[in-house]
Amino acid sequence: MRKKAEALVAAYVKKDSLKRHLSAVEAAMGFYARKFGEDEEYWRITGLLHDFDYEKFPDQHPLRGMEILKTENFPDEMIEAIGGHADYTGIPRTTLLAKTLYAVDELSGFVMAVAYVRPSHLLRDVPVKSVRKKLKDKAFARQVNREEIMKGAEELGIEIYEHIQNVIDALKINAEKLGFSG
């Protein structure tokens, strides 16, 4: 399944920024899979694939991706989780996999944005308090939906500050792959 997922990403994703986002969400999903005692590889693949169709089909995302994944025989639970990560699809998040994907998606990108504006530009130097402060600054990374970040933590049943720390820790482990060396 990993090779098929990577082939889809290679075929559909050209922008480095989207590749980094997919890698960040994959890392966060892996972290939570370990935390919850779930299949880490399966969860990582779900994170890797969640936005693979966005660049080619932005107006049909993630529904078009779901169709492609169905054709490629990916598991229904994975496809449903990917569909549910976008509120506008109306697909309910009924599984822990789906709730986790929703919870880490926006926050992963936000944490990376905070790292980019730190003096060191390093994930390891991002404290929870800086993320909290930037969440209150509506002008910072304004495209990130703060309501979804809060709702994601709530659906997951994890206090927001613990969730932020978990995502920071997940991304720190994968810093080099995400373009944060040192």
Buried (B, 14 or more C-beta within 10 A) or exposed (E): BEEBBEEBBEEBBEEEEBBBBBBBBBBBBBBBBEEEEBEBEBBBBBBBBBBBBBBBBEEEBBBBBBBBBEEBEBBEBBBBBBBBBBEEBEBEBEBBBBBBBBBBBBBBBBBBBBBBEBEEEBBEBBEBEBBEEBBEEEEBBEEBBBEBBBBBBBBBEBEBEEBBBBBBBBBBBBBEBBBBEE
